[in-house]
Amino acid sequence: MKVLTTIAEVRAERAKLGRLALVPTMGALHAGHLSLVDFARRRAPHVAVSIFVNPTQFGHNEDFNRYPRPIEDDLAKCQSNGVDFVFNPPVEQMYPSGVVDCVVDLPSLSTVLEGKHRPGHFKGVCQVVAKLFNIVRPDVAIFGQKDYQQLRIIEAMAEALDFNIEILAGPTVRDLDGLAMSSRNAYLSPEEREKSLAISRALFAAQQEFANGVRQANRLLTTVQKTMLEKHLLIDYVAAVDAKTLKHTDTITGPTVIAVATRVGKTRLIDNVVLEP
């Protein structure tokens, strides 16, 4: 496995390879990320992973400086999971001084849910992913369904900008207790982790009600809120949105995402389930 830190190195390596799948990450890799690597390997003979904590997607009061960066551990996991090369650039490689800032935005998708609570977040996500697509030139790119809004925005960006890249969703990976895997879970104390289990319990309860025939979104959202509030979680939002447009829905007649964001202590966690009639 090669570890590359410059754009020139990546382009030279890419020229030697055939069909390639890319898994973009911010590092602190866990089993969820590695499931995306496994998924990628089934879609292409060569797999690349990018590890870059992207400063442009963090707000002023967010956790950029304390975001975990266990790079040696991350590289070992990539090595043992058959990755061909890792792109681990310094910030100045991705954002050199003197280069005019370029913004990619899809406002109909990026100003709701996470975008409403984290203004500018998805501009940063689209900026770095568009750069990675141009640098790595993958045939396939894999994103996790846990960050559903991000996945949908990247799909739409690739379509709008004519990236000839297949965007695929890797299923959310959960610990045995149901908590969706996230690099930010490392911030949780044992007591906070116990409280956070109410997130998946709430979503699974709504999923069960849907399976039992409930189609009114407000009934499902009430179930989610009630379950989370029982553990005194601070809710940023609980929403039912169309899986493609991300617009709020009242009655579930097509693929719909129940999405939540909550704060457990100082840690902000997101999760979702997709309901398909």
Secondary structure, DSSP 8 states (H G I E B T S, - for coil): -EEE-SHHHHHHHHTT-SSEEEEEE-S---HHHHHHHHHHHHH-SEEEEEE---GGGS-TTSSTTTS---HHHHHHHHHHTT-SEEE---HHHHS-TT--------HHHHSSTHHHHSTTHHHHHHHHHHHHHHHH--SEEEEETTSHHHHHHHHHHHHHTT---EEEEE---B-TTS-B--GGGGG--HHHHHHHHHHHHHHHHHHHHHHTT--BHHHHHHHHHHHHHTTT-EEEEEEEEETTT--B-SB--S-EEEEEEEEETTEEEEEEEEE--
